[in-house]
Amino acid sequence: MCAHFINANLAKSNEFSNSHNSSVANTTHRRAKRSILQLASMIKCVTGCDAMLYKGYGCYCGYSGRGVPVDLIDE
């Protein structure tokens, strides 16, 4: 699952990189919206942890970034 996720995103990254090198005036950037499930999949892939473990994690996120970060992930 992770390898498929990474390969798909690398392909999209390369497409963006190649289109970005062309004339800026003629370039149309397309961004696909992603779901919360895709975010959870990415977190699982990168960290090896269930994304739900991060529910309620930290104190720095949110409007105005208030609070003291609990660690480097929270910054």
C-alpha positions as CSV (number, residue, x, y, z in Angstrom):
1,M,0.0,0.0,0.0
2,C,2.8,2.5,1.0
3,A,4.8,1.8,-2.2
4,H,1.7,2.5,-4.3
5,F,1.0,5.7,-2.4
6,I,4.6,6.9,-2.7
7,N,4.9,6.0,-6.4
8,A,1.6,7.7,-7.3
9,N,2.7,10.9,-5.5
10,L,6.2,10.8,-7.1
11,A,4.6,10.6,-10.5
12,K,2.4,13.6,-9.7
13,S,5.4,15.5,-8.4
14,N,7.4,14.8,-11.6
15,E,4.5,15.9,-13.7
16,F,4.3,19.2,-11.8
17,S,8.1,19.6,-11.9
18,N,8.1,19.1,-15.7
19,S,5.2,21.5,-16.3
20,H,6.7,24.1,-14.0
21,N,9.8,24.3,-16.2
22,S,7.8,25.4,-19.1
23,S,6.8,29.0,-19.6
24,V,5.1,30.3,-16.5
25,A,2.5,32.3,-18.5
26,N,1.3,29.2,-20.3
27,T,1.4,26.8,-17.3
28,T,-1.8,25.7,-15.6
29,H,-1.3,24.1,-12.3
30,R,-3.7,21.4,-11.4
31,R,-4.1,20.2,-7.8
32,A,-6.3,17.3,-6.9
33,K,-8.1,17.6,-3.6
34,R,-7.3,14.7,-1.3
35,S,-9.5,13.1,1.3
36,I,-8.9,12.7,5.0
37,L,-8.5,9.0,4.3
38,Q,-5.6,9.7,2.0
39,L,-4.0,11.8,4.7
40,A,-4.5,9.0,7.2
41,S,-2.9,6.6,4.7
42,M,0.1,8.9,4.3
43,I,0.6,9.2,8.0
44,K,0.4,5.4,8.4
45,C,2.9,4.9,5.5
46,V,5.4,7.5,6.7
47,T,5.3,7.0,10.5
48,G,4.0,3.4,10.7
49,C,1.5,4.6,13.3
50,D,-2.3,4.6,13.1
51,A,-3.4,8.2,12.2
52,M,-6.0,8.1,15.0
53,L,-3.2,8.1,17.5
54,Y,-2.7,11.7,16.6
55,K,-6.3,12.7,17.4
56,G,-6.1,15.3,20.1
57,Y,-2.3,15.3,19.9
58,G,-0.3,18.4,20.7
59,C,-1.4,21.9,21.6
60,Y,0.1,24.2,19.1
61,C,-2.1,23.5,16.1
62,G,-5.3,25.4,15.3
63,Y,-6.3,29.0,15.0
64,S,-3.4,31.3,15.7
65,G,-1.1,28.4,16.8
66,R,-1.5,29.0,20.5
67,G,0.2,27.1,23.2
68,V,3.6,25.6,23.7
69,P,4.6,22.9,21.2
70,V,5.0,19.5,23.0
71,D,7.7,18.3,20.6
72,L,9.1,18.7,17.1
73,I,6.1,17.1,15.5
74,D,3.8,19.6,17.2
75,E,5.8,22.7,16.0
